[in-house]
């Protein structure tokens, strides 16, 4: 699994990890049931603290993107269900900001 992190950004590393995994799911490069690296293995690969990856995985599980499987470890979950109110509000704000910046939305 290839994640692109930028250590110079103000965005916390755990949030960047979370965002990259969500992007992978959205793009189809991470599919439901696919096993993810262990927390320790991913932390070592990325050169970050184990707790950073643990926080990202915990957030993704809480949001319904990942699930723990006793046999397979951490895997990509299926569909997360309908949009939450928080996600809907964030999407509406992002769309408004894009329109205000001149980005055409179709």
PEPEHU-V537712 format. One record per backbone hydrogen bond with DSSP energy under -0.5 kcal/mol. NH is the residue of the N-H (numbers start at 1). CO is the residue of the C=O. Records with the same first field share a line. If there is no record, write none. Layout:
NH: CO, CO
This chain:
3: 1
5: 3
7: 5
9: 6
16: 12
17: 13
18: 14
19: 15
20: 16
21: 17
22: 18
23: 19
24: 20
25: 21
26: 22
27: 23
28: 24, 25
29: 24
30: 24
33: 76
34: 31
36: 74
42: 38
43: 39
44: 40
45: 41
46: 42
47: 43
48: 43
52: 49
53: 49
54: 50
55: 51
56: 52
57: 53
58: 54
59: 55
60: 56
61: 57
62: 58
63: 59
64: 60, 61
65: 60
66: 60
67: 75
69: 73
73: 69
75: 67
76: 34
77: 65
88: 84
89: 85
90: 86
91: 87
92: 88
93: 89
94: 90
95: 91
96: 92
97: 93
98: 94
99: 95
100: 96
101: 97
102: 99
103: 98
104: 102
